[in-house]
Amino acid sequence: MDERQSPPGSIGKQRIEALSDGIYAIALTLLVLELKLPSLGHAATNADLLDALRELLPKMLTWFLSFWVMAVLWLSQVRVYHLVHSLTNTMVRLELIQLACVSLMPFSTALIGEHGSLPAAAVIYAANMLAVTVVGALRTRELLHEQGVHVDASNPSALRTLRLRAYALPGCAAAAVALGFFFPGWNMLAMLPMVFIRGVGRG
């Protein structure tokens, strides 16, 4: 079924895909702007540079985690979109809300990079990730209930994997939020399973 045969009220996915790709690309780029070395001056030695790089290490680790998790979420979205030819109005609204949450990731990443030992920073960062994944799960739920937007007949294996991702990702983020009150910084380890959850389909 192509877009001309789409159910009434559905929206072609190409425009939303283009907007989504652009926002993810900008957010992923902005993450690296926080990796700044302090001014070392003209008399800086090699030891001074190495010390500055060591001090930057926590920010680099946070950048890597944020970049990788956001890349996994983007890949998941691409694979989900391969299953549909158009989007319902509800899916579009959820997609826009998720993109708003994604656009906040550079801020929350910078916050935990600067104040990773403080519970407030750890919880805000994890809550940002939780918001992204929960809205993604709601979008997936809508997709599963709207058979009219599916490209082909539902593949039971693909749908099982889709459900797994939809609920496992928010679970990891929720665990990170809870742990952030007691183990700020270390709570980010709860998000690591996100990168190992098998994707939906191919491509």
C-alpha contacts under 8 A as a table, 3 or more apart, distances in Angstrom:
res1	aa1	res2	aa2	distance
1	M	4	R	7.96
1	M	5	Q	5.95
1	M	6	S	7.13
1	M	85	H	7.13
1	M	151	V	6.34
2	D	5	Q	5.56
2	D	6	S	6.63
2	D	85	H	6.33
3	E	6	S	4.94
3	E	12	G	6.16
3	E	85	H	6.43
3	E	86	S	6.40
6	S	10	S	6.37
6	S	85	H	7.74
6	S	86	S	6.79
6	S	148	G	7.49
6	S	149	V	6.86
7	P	10	S	5.79
7	P	148	G	6.54
7	P	149	V	7.31
9	G	88	T	6.32
9	G	89	N	6.47
10	S	86	S	6.07
10	S	87	L	5.16
10	S	88	T	4.20
10	S	89	N	6.03
10	S	149	V	7.91
11	I	86	S	5.40
11	I	87	L	4.89
11	I	88	T	5.95
11	I	89	N	6.81
11	I	92	V	7.73
12	G	15	R	6.89
12	G	16	I	7.84
12	G	85	H	7.00
12	G	86	S	4.47
12	G	87	L	6.10
13	K	16	I	5.40
13	K	17	E	5.98
13	K	81	Y	7.72
13	K	85	H	6.75
13	K	86	S	4.95
13	K	87	L	5.84
14	Q	17	E	5.02
14	Q	18	A	6.17
15	R	18	A	5.17
15	R	19	L	6.29
16	I	19	L	5.07
16	I	20	S	5.94
16	I	92	V	7.45
16	I	95	E	7.94
17	E	20	S	5.02
17	E	21	D	6.01
18	A	21	D	5.19
18	A	22	G	6.22
19	L	22	G	5.18
19	L	23	I	6.27
20	S	23	I	5.24
20	S	24	Y	6.10
20	S	99	L	6.74
21	D	24	Y	5.26
21	D	25	A	6.02
22	G	25	A	5.11
22	G	26	I	6.19
23	I	26	I	5.15
23	I	27	A	6.01
23	I	99	L	6.97
23	I	102	V	7.73
23	I	103	S	6.79
24	Y	27	A	5.13
24	Y	28	L	5.97
24	Y	70	M	7.82
24	Y	74	W	7.33
24	Y	99	L	7.89
24	Y	102	V	7.14
24	Y	103	S	7.65
25	A	28	L	5.26
25	A	29	T	6.17
26	I	29	T	5.09
26	I	30	L	6.11
27	A	30	L	5.11
27	A	31	L	6.38
27	A	102	V	7.10
27	A	103	S	5.82
27	A	105	M	6.95
27	A	106	P	6.21
28	L	31	L	5.37
28	L	32	V	7.43
28	L	67	F	6.12
28	L	70	M	7.63
28	L	106	P	7.71
29	T	32	V	5.88
29	T	33	L	7.31
30	L	33	L	5.33
30	L	34	E	7.61
30	L	106	P	6.03
31	L	34	E	6.22
31	L	63	W	6.26
31	L	66	S	7.85
31	L	67	F	7.39
31	L	105	M	7.87
31	L	106	P	5.05
31	L	109	T	7.16
31	L	110	A	7.67
32	V	35	L	5.54
32	V	63	W	6.71
33	L	36	K	6.93
34	E	59	K	7.69
34	E	110	A	6.29
35	L	56	L	7.18
35	L	59	K	6.66
35	L	60	M	6.77
36	K	56	L	7.85
37	L	52	A	6.56
37	L	53	L	7.27
37	L	56	L	7.21
38	P	52	A	7.21
40	L	43	A	7.57
40	L	44	A	5.52
40	L	48	D	7.33
40	L	49	L	7.44
41	G	44	A	5.64
44	A	48	D	5.85
44	A	49	L	7.08
45	T	48	D	5.09
45	T	49	L	6.48
46	N	49	L	5.10
46	N	50	L	6.26
47	A	50	L	5.07
47	A	51	D	6.12
48	D	51	D	5.13
48	D	52	A	6.22
49	L	52	A	5.09
49	L	53	L	6.22
50	L	53	L	5.04
50	L	54	R	6.18
51	D	54	R	5.09
51	D	55	E	6.30
52	A	55	E	5.12
52	A	56	L	6.30
53	L	56	L	4.96
53	L	57	L	6.36
54	R	57	L	5.17
55	E	58	P	7.09
56	L	59	K	5.50
56	L	60	M	6.33
57	L	60	M	4.94
57	L	61	L	6.21
58	P	61	L	5.16
58	P	62	T	6.28
58	P	113	G	6.48
59	K	62	T	5.05
59	K	63	W	6.05
59	K	110	A	7.85
59	K	113	G	4.63
59	K	114	E	7.34
60	M	63	W	4.99
60	M	64	F	6.17
61	L	64	F	5.09
61	L	65	L	6.25
62	T	65	L	5.15
62	T	66	S	6.08
62	T	109	T	6.69
62	T	112	I	7.57
62	T	113	G	6.24
63	W	66	S	5.21
63	W	67	F	5.93
63	W	109	T	6.98
64	F	67	F	5.18
64	F	68	W	5.98
65	L	68	W	5.25
65	L	69	V	6.04
66	S	69	V	5.34
66	S	70	M	5.99
66	S	105	M	7.71
66	S	109	T	6.97
67	F	70	M	5.29
67	F	71	A	6.01
68	W	71	A	5.03
68	W	72	V	6.19
68	W	195	V	7.41
69	V	72	V	5.03
69	V	73	L	6.27
69	V	191	M	8.00
69	V	194	M	6.77
69	V	195	V	6.49
70	M	73	L	4.99
70	M	74	W	6.14
71	A	74	W	5.04
71	A	75	L	6.14
72	V	75	L	5.11
72	V	76	S	6.11
72	V	194	M	7.59
72	V	195	V	6.38
73	L	76	S	5.02
73	L	77	Q	6.23
74	W	77	Q	5.03
74	W	78	V	6.29
75	L	78	V	5.06
75	L	79	R	6.28
75	L	199	G	7.94
76	S	79	R	5.19
76	S	80	V	6.16
76	S	199	G	6.23
76	S	200	V	6.83
77	Q	80	V	5.02
77	Q	81	Y	6.17
78	V	81	Y	5.19
78	V	82	H	6.53
79	R	82	H	5.21
79	R	83	L	7.16
79	R	199	G	7.53
79	R	200	V	5.82
79	R	201	G	6.27
79	R	202	R	6.79
79	R	203	G	6.68
80	V	83	L	5.52
80	V	84	V	7.37
80	V	162	L	7.81
80	V	200	V	6.87
81	Y	84	V	5.41
81	Y	85	H	7.59
82	H	85	H	7.63
82	H	151	V	7.80
83	L	150	H	5.69
83	L	151	V	5.58
83	L	152	D	7.36
84	V	87	L	7.36
84	V	149	V	5.30
84	V	150	H	4.29
84	V	151	V	4.86
85	H	149	V	5.82
85	H	150	H	6.28
85	H	151	V	5.49
86	S	149	V	5.63
86	S	150	H	7.95
87	L	90	T	7.94
87	L	91	M	5.79
87	L	92	V	6.32
87	L	149	V	6.66
88	T	91	M	5.14
88	T	92	V	6.34
88	T	149	V	7.74
89	N	92	V	5.08
89	N	93	R	6.26
90	T	93	R	5.14
90	T	94	L	6.19
90	T	139	R	7.86
90	T	142	E	7.48
91	M	94	L	5.10
91	M	95	E	5.99
91	M	139	R	5.47
91	M	142	E	6.57
91	M	143	L	7.38
92	V	95	E	4.97
92	V	96	L	6.22
93	R	96	L	5.18
93	R	97	I	6.28
94	L	97	I	5.07
94	L	98	Q	6.12
94	L	135	V	6.20
94	L	136	G	7.42
94	L	138	L	7.31
94	L	139	R	5.85
95	E	98	Q	5.07
95	E	99	L	6.17
95	E	135	V	7.67
95	E	136	G	7.44
95	E	139	R	7.04
96	L	99	L	5.04
96	L	100	A	6.23
97	I	100	A	5.07
97	I	101	C	6.45
97	I	135	V	7.17
98	Q	101	C	5.06
98	Q	102	V	6.20
98	Q	131	A	7.49
98	Q	132	V	5.31
98	Q	133	T	7.94
98	Q	135	V	5.71
98	Q	136	G	6.62
99	L	102	V	4.82
99	L	103	S	6.11
99	L	132	V	7.81
100	A	103	S	5.15
100	A	104	L	6.76
101	C	104	L	5.31
101	C	105	M	6.96
101	C	128	N	6.56
101	C	129	M	7.94
101	C	131	A	6.55
101	C	132	V	5.55
102	V	105	M	5.34
102	V	132	V	6.39
103	S	106	P	6.96
104	L	107	F	5.42
104	L	108	S	6.43
104	L	128	N	7.32
105	M	108	S	5.17
105	M	109	T	5.84
105	M	125	Y	7.73
105	M	128	N	6.84
105	M	129	M	7.72
106	P	109	T	5.08
106	P	110	A	6.06
107	F	110	A	5.16
107	F	111	L	6.17
108	S	111	L	4.91
108	S	112	I	6.28
108	S	121	A	7.63
108	S	124	I	6.64
108	S	125	Y	4.89
108	S	128	N	7.09
109	T	112	I	5.36
109	T	113	G	5.97
109	T	125	Y	6.45
110	A	113	G	4.91
110	A	114	E	6.19
111	L	114	E	5.36
111	L	115	H	6.00
111	L	116	G	7.38
111	L	121	A	5.96
111	L	125	Y	7.56
112	I	115	H	4.97
112	I	116	G	4.27
112	I	117	S	7.89
112	I	121	A	5.10
112	I	122	A	5.91
112	I	125	Y	6.56
112	I	185	G	7.75
113	G	116	G	5.57
115	H	118	L	5.67
115	H	121	A	6.08
116	G	119	P	7.68
116	G	121	A	6.06
116	G	122	A	6.03
116	G	184	P	6.45
116	G	185	G	5.19
117	S	121	A	7.71
117	S	122	A	7.49
117	S	184	P	5.37
117	S	185	G	5.72
118	L	121	A	5.58
118	L	122	A	6.49
118	L	184	P	5.97
118	L	185	G	7.87
119	P	122	A	5.11
119	P	123	V	5.99
119	P	180	G	5.62
119	P	181	F	5.15
119	P	182	F	7.16
119	P	183	F	7.46
119	P	184	P	5.01
120	A	123	V	5.23
120	A	124	I	6.06
120	A	180	G	7.82
120	A	181	F	7.55
121	A	124	I	5.23
121	A	125	Y	6.19
121	A	184	P	7.83
122	A	125	Y	5.31
122	A	126	A	6.22
122	A	177	V	7.50
122	A	180	G	5.22
122	A	181	F	7.68
122	A	184	P	5.24
122	A	185	G	6.05
122	A	187	N	7.36
122	A	188	M	7.87
123	V	126	A	5.12
123	V	127	A	5.84
123	V	176	A	7.58
123	V	177	V	5.10
123	V	178	A	7.65
123	V	180	G	5.04
123	V	181	F	6.69
123	V	184	P	7.66
124	I	127	A	4.99
124	I	128	N	6.13
124	I	177	V	7.86
125	Y	128	N	5.19
125	Y	129	M	6.52
126	A	129	M	5.06
126	A	130	L	6.06
126	A	173	A	5.95
126	A	174	A	7.45
126	A	176	A	5.71
126	A	177	V	5.05
126	A	180	G	7.61
126	A	188	M	7.44
127	A	130	L	4.77
127	A	131	A	6.10
127	A	173	A	7.23
127	A	174	A	7.53
127	A	177	V	5.93
128	N	131	A	5.19
128	N	132	V	6.42
129	M	132	V	5.14
129	M	133	T	6.29
129	M	173	A	6.05
130	L	133	T	5.23
130	L	134	V	5.94
130	L	170	P	5.60
130	L	173	A	4.83
130	L	174	A	6.05
130	L	177	V	7.84
131	A	134	V	5.24
131	A	135	V	6.15
132	V	135	V	5.59
132	V	136	G	6.27
133	T	136	G	4.91
133	T	137	A	6.14
133	T	166	A	7.56
133	T	169	L	5.99
133	T	170	P	5.08
133	T	173	A	7.63
134	V	137	A	5.00
134	V	138	L	6.32
134	V	166	A	7.89
134	V	170	P	5.51
135	V	138	L	5.03
135	V	139	R	6.23
136	G	139	R	5.05
136	G	140	T	6.22
136	G	166	A	6.86
137	A	140	T	4.99
137	A	141	R	6.16
137	A	166	A	4.43
137	A	167	Y	6.39
137	A	170	P	7.68
138	L	141	R	4.99
138	L	142	E	6.29
138	L	166	A	7.95
139	R	142	E	5.11
139	R	143	L	6.25
140	T	143	L	4.92
140	T	144	L	6.21
140	T	162	L	7.47
140	T	163	R	7.64
140	T	166	A	6.51
141	R	144	L	5.18
141	R	145	H	6.38
141	R	166	A	7.99
142	E	145	H	5.22
142	E	146	E	6.19
143	L	146	E	5.22
143	L	147	Q	7.32
143	L	149	V	7.65
144	L	147	Q	6.65
144	L	159	L	7.73
146	E	149	V	6.10
146	E	150	H	7.55
147	Q	150	H	5.49
147	Q	154	S	7.96
150	H	153	A	7.00
150	H	154	S	7.34
154	S	158	A	7.86
154	S	159	L	7.18
155	N	158	A	5.31
155	N	159	L	6.16
156	P	159	L	5.11
156	P	160	R	6.14
157	S	160	R	5.18
157	S	161	T	6.37
158	A	161	T	5.19
158	A	162	L	6.08
158	A	200	V	5.91
158	A	201	G	6.23
159	L	162	L	4.81
159	L	163	R	6.17
160	R	163	R	5.19
160	R	164	L	6.23
161	T	164	L	4.93
161	T	165	R	6.30
161	T	198	R	7.33
161	T	199	G	7.16
161	T	200	V	5.87
162	L	165	R	5.35
162	L	166	A	6.10
162	L	199	G	7.82
162	L	200	V	5.90
163	R	166	A	4.94
163	R	167	Y	6.31
164	L	167	Y	5.64
164	L	168	A	5.76
165	R	168	A	5.17
165	R	169	L	5.85
165	R	197	I	6.77
165	R	198	R	7.73
165	R	199	G	7.54
166	A	169	L	6.19
166	A	170	P	7.30
167	Y	170	P	5.73
167	Y	171	G	6.30
168	A	171	G	4.95
168	A	172	C	6.35
168	A	194	M	7.77
169	L	172	C	5.28
169	L	173	A	6.45
169	L	194	M	5.94
170	P	173	A	5.00
170	P	174	A	5.89
171	G	174	A	5.10
171	G	175	A	6.22
172	C	175	A	5.21
172	C	176	A	6.36
172	C	190	A	5.64
172	C	191	M	5.20
172	C	193	P	7.13
172	C	194	M	7.02
173	A	176	A	4.98
173	A	177	V	6.30
173	A	190	A	7.04
173	A	191	M	5.98
174	A	177	V	5.05
174	A	178	A	6.36
175	A	178	A	5.20
175	A	179	L	6.11
175	A	187	N	7.85
175	A	190	A	6.19
176	A	179	L	5.12
176	A	180	G	5.91
176	A	187	N	4.95
176	A	188	M	5.81
176	A	189	L	7.49
176	A	190	A	5.25
176	A	191	M	6.62
177	V	180	G	5.13
177	V	181	F	7.27
177	V	187	N	7.42
178	A	181	F	6.03
178	A	182	F	7.72
179	L	182	F	5.41
179	L	183	F	5.55
179	L	184	P	7.10
179	L	187	N	5.08
180	G	183	F	5.23
180	G	184	P	4.55
180	G	185	G	7.11
180	G	186	W	7.69
180	G	187	N	5.19
180	G	188	M	7.94
181	F	184	P	6.36
183	F	186	W	5.53
183	F	187	N	5.63
184	P	187	N	5.67
185	G	188	M	5.99
186	W	189	L	5.84
187	N	190	A	5.82
188	M	191	M	5.60
188	M	192	L	7.44
189	L	192	L	5.41
190	A	193	P	6.94
191	M	194	M	5.66
192	L	195	V	5.98
192	L	196	F	7.59
193	P	196	F	5.28
193	P	197	I	6.54
194	M	197	I	5.66
199	G	202	R	7.77
